[in-house]
Amino acid sequence: MCGIIGYVGHQAAAPILLGGLRRLEYRGYDSAGLALQGPDGQLTAIRAVGKVLRLTEKVKAELAGAPAAAACGIAHTRWATHGAPTERNAHPHFSGDRRLCLVHNGIIENYRAIRARLEAKGHVFISETDTEALARLIGEHYQGDLRKAVGQALAQVEGAYGIAVLAVDEPGLMVVARKGSPLVLGLGEGETLVASDAAALVAHTRRVIYLDDGDIAVVTADHIDIRDRHDGIREREVAELGWDPGAVEKGGFEHFMLKEIHEQPESVRNALRGRLDAEHGTAVLAGMATSARDLAEIQRILLVGCGTSLHAGQVGEFAFEDWADLNAEVQPAAEFRYRNPLVGSRDLVLAISQSGETADTLAAVREAKVKGALVLGVVNVVGSAIARETGQGVFIHAGPEISVASTKAFTGQVAVLLLMALRLGRGRRLSLERGRALAAELARLPELIAQVLAQDAAIAAVAARMAAAEHAFFLGRGPMHPVALEGALKLKEISYVHAEGYHAAEMKHGPIALLTPGTPVVVLANRSPQLDKVWSNAEECKARGARIIAVVSAGQEGADLADERIVIPDCDPLVATIPAAVALQLLAYHVARLRGCSIDQPRNLAKSVTVE
Ligand code: AGP
């Protein structure tokens, strides 16, 4: 879950690499490093512990007065997996003779065996990383042809990698390769870039090539040659990025998270655009390239994902049951991939992922395909591994999500799952009349979200009165239970408050013991068939001294026991999950801001988890 970037061209590489690392910092930010290659092929490496800013300062200091600016280089921002975040473990890593070096995103699973073999040959390792074993292994095979040496070394490697390699003897030539970790090439005028994410390329070009697993490419300033490990030529299409550099800027907001929260009327409008058929009360989802007949054959929906995407799946589960009369089940992807799931050709597996790179979800997709299920992706990043592995599905069109804490992707995922449930429902027992009513409710979403955003200041005031708490609870019933889980996750992730989400009825079976006077308990108490039950659960907590913060629907009576109210627009209980989630995102954001936390890059986290 690191970020790598490479540049070969005619401009000074250092500022381009450092700018790209800043764009990739959400992938990992405990240490960073780069290697610059002069026209004579010589490699200069600079590493630093901490954020990219620290590396930038060091590069400035060390390169001050350097003769010619190198026009070729590779760089890396790290999320440590093997070896603590130290300068020694930061990338790039070198071969034994220091004639080549590389940066790597992923994990070399059999690195211990490789290391032992090389140590037996006299290698003395400098770091504790898995990556150094690969660098030294490539060095062992290097006879002047870098691509060949990389291919030979990768043939012995197990695990996941996105790498960029430079060699002293081949100045201006970079070899990159991927398996399991994302890698995108950027085609510029007389320059070529490579990065873990297109977000680091959009400032330089919109023409990109998404590399596939097993691709090894030789890249120079004006030439790209992609092959497989056996030297077979691989053709890859050039894609055009649909968003502009501004999409990866803060746009005047203090944090990417706040910007992305406020983008949700537009991002959800994008998720709905051209997909609502108000006349027939249904949804049109081109990506579900499956015939109406095949869709009618589906007997069960299985939703898989991790973290926030899993919570979106849990909301979807209610919609498929309620709107489409379909059996629906949610499974954590990390469990699904190993439990030998009972899945077959009459099952539709929906793989939900913002990044499209999460290792457990990707593996779950592959397992479901092996089992013969119909597998569709609900993904944000176009060109990502899960989007290509599923080959069909629905993009949520939320645009780049930079902040580690997922916000607009969650509401986009839920909106798309509601559209899918409407589509499948209308193919079954959902009436035209109800379909039209639900389609109309969905079309209101951008406005409903805007109404919640308009209360940003009021929610900040509620946050101010809970920011000192070290523990908090989020309670909900029905589709609001996963929203409670998501609210707790957001608060945990960015403010480090120990927050737990529970089904409201579960509190009295144990967790209620944790309540002490003043403990904040956020209750999702919007208009729903279970509202009375929710209030009695809130009452039980209030009786133990809890401070009740209730999320209620506009115009709703009887919220007297609440100490604080956050009002969301009144709408269908399933549709309400989206404005309610936005309210909880703002609550978490303001608590974290008041606690002075690093909101966009919380400790110990990374944006896409590409290892198990
Ligand atoms: C959410 O805020 C977290 N960043 C994390 O739980 C995330 O949702 C999870 O890692 C799944 O990521 P994905 O949607 O990119 O697959």
Boltz pocket constraint, residues with backbone or C-beta under 6 A from the ligand:
constraints:
  - pocket:
      binder: B
      contacts: [[A, 306], [A, 307], [A, 308], [A, 309], [A, 352], [A, 353], [A, 354], [A, 355], [A, 356], [A, 357], [A, 358], [A, 361], [A, 404], [A, 405], [A, 406], [A, 407], [A, 493], [A, 606], [A, 607], [A, 608], [A, 609]]
      max_distance: 6.0
